[in-house]
Amino acid sequence: MSLAYKRVVELLVGNVSFKASELTLAFDVPFSDNAEPNESRIDIYNLSDSSINAIAHFDSKIIVNAGYAGDVGTILVGRLVDLETSWNGPDKRTSIIVLDSEPLKERTIESKAYKKQTSASTVLRDLIKTANLQIGDWSLQKDIKYEEGITVEGSAIEAIKKIAEDCETPFYINKGRLFLRPHNKGDKTNFILSPHTGLIGSPELFVSEEEQGYRVKSLLQHRITTSSLITIQSKVVQGSLRVARGRHVYDGMNFVTEMEAVFHG
């Protein structure tokens, strides 16, 4: 594809910005429907000492935009949790570790009791407001009632995880926002992945106890992330699938998105 020759990568660390056209960098940005924040790695080569000092701040906001000329989107929003510089032969490599989450440990709830027959959605709505959490989307597979009431204390995130488990609803973090929603719910992208739009090779079928789908590889596509609903058109599969997990990878040569997409409905 001609797009391969028009790659764009923009990295923002706090108030400092970098472009792949101006320096050498690489990244590995995973995404998943797991409740734990995803850890990404960004490598920048041969930065000056002054540039390193300018970005070496714990909890600095990190944004990575990637795509092609005229079609660029955000693939990572998170915060810097580690930075180190090492030498690889003549090259100086600065590695940044990023979590795609706010510092959620600080979001705590003082002991709060909810009366008998309170619904999970009522508790959840109150926790989100009280802890001032950034929510992407939420809806429950089952909205149970706590017959004997429930008391919440301590970590707001742990409390939300417990409610999600009680309601049999997946909970995950993506681009700094929290999501709770049924397996069959996702974000419409209207994106058709085919050999003409970046599909690389043939999708590979996988089957597990909980899901069935395809492992797929494409040219980097910023529209694809956790719960993206995409249409795949290939010789081995044609249909609508939900992306469960994957990663965006750039190593200076390869500029790809790898994913596991599952059947939904």
PyMOL commands that set and color helices and strands:
alter all, ss='L'
color gray80, all
select helices_A, chain A and resi 2-5+49-55+104-106+120-131+156-166
alter helices_A, ss='H'
color red, helices_A
select strands_A, chain A and resi 7-13+16-19+24-32+39-45+61-68+71-88+91-99+108-114+118-119+135-138+145-146+150-155+171-174+177-180+187-193+199-207+212-219+228-233+238-250+255-262
alter strands_A, ss='S'
color yellow, strands_A
deselect
rebuild
show_as cartoon
